[in-house]
Amino acid sequence: MGGAESMSRAEPMSHRGRGRTLGPLSREGPTVLELRQLKYFLAVADDLSVAAAARRLRMAQSALSQAVHKMERQLGTPLFDRAGGRLRLTAAGRLLLPEARALVDLPRSLLTSLP
């Protein structure tokens, strides 16, 4: 690669090769997300409220908020628009939503498909 110049630029993260992007890759390579993080994202996206999602997940609101912010930093893009005191999914959040649901449901569907 091209030395220091290429290290300072963040490349967009392609979404299944369809030309859509979620955010930049880190210098270390692709971002790794855990199922737990995706479950947190889905809870907040479903409720459009960190407080309500935290109650449902039985965790502290501040811990959930920090986890969502960490995920956004990892992806390099906001998933929620926090303007006006209300949460709304951003374009990246709307793009991630169906993929996160599929990934979170995958272990359950794998278990039910086993003999």
N, C-alpha and C positions, 0 to 999 in steps of 0.2 A: 504494500500500500504506500501512500504518499507521505510518510513521515508525520511531522507535527501538524501540518495543515489538515490532513485527513483525521487526525485524532481530535481536533478541536471542533469538527462538524458533527452534528448528530444526524443520522440518516433516519428517514421515516420508516416506521414499522409497518410493513405490508400486512393486510388482513387477507389471509388465504389467497394471496396472489391476485386479488380482484382489483388492484389499483387503489383501494381505499386505505387510509392510514389512521392509526390510533394515536401515534405519537412517536417521538424519536427513540431510537435504540440507545442504550447506554454505551459508553466507550468499551465496557467489558463484554458486550455482546447483547443478545436478546434478553428481555426482561422475563424472569420466571415468576409466575403468580401461583399462589397456593389456592386449593379449593376453598379453604377458610376465607381467604380474601374475596373470592368470587361470591361466596354466600353472604358476606357482609355487604358487598355491593348490591346484590339482588334484594336484600332486605330493605336497604335504604331506597333503592329504586322503586320497589313495590309500594312502600309507605310514603315516599317523598318527604320523609321526616326522619332525622337521625334519632330523635328522642323516641318516637314510636318504634322504630326498628330496634333500638337498644333494649327497650322493654320486652319486645317479642323475643329477642335473642338472649335475654336475661344477662345483659352486660352493662357496664357503665357507659353512659352517653359519650363521655370524653374519650374513652378507649375506642369506641366505634368510630368517632369522628377522626381520631388520629390514624386509625387503620385505613379509612377511606382516603385521607390526605396522603398517606404513605403510598397507597396504590396509585393515586394520581401522579405522584412524583416518579414512581417507578415507570409508569407508562409515558410520562412526559407530557400529559395533557389533562385538563380538567374533565371529569365525568359528569359533574353537576354544576349547574349555574346557581349560584347562591344569592343572586341579586334580589332585592326587595324582601328579604326575610323569608323567602320561599325557595324550596329546592325544585329544580327542573333538570331533566337530563340534557346534557349537551349533545351535539351530533356524535361525538365519540362515545358517550354513554349509551345513546340509542343504538349505535353500531355494536357495542360490546354486549348489550342486554341479551339478545337471543343466543349468542355464542356462550355467554356465561351460564345461561339456563341449561343449555345442552351439556356443557361440561360438568355442571353440578349434578345433573340427572344421570350422567353416564355410569358411575359406579352402581347405582341402583338398577339400571337397566341391564348391566352386565351380570349382576347377581341373579336377576330374575330369568335371564336367558340360559343360565347354567342348569344342567340336568340334576 
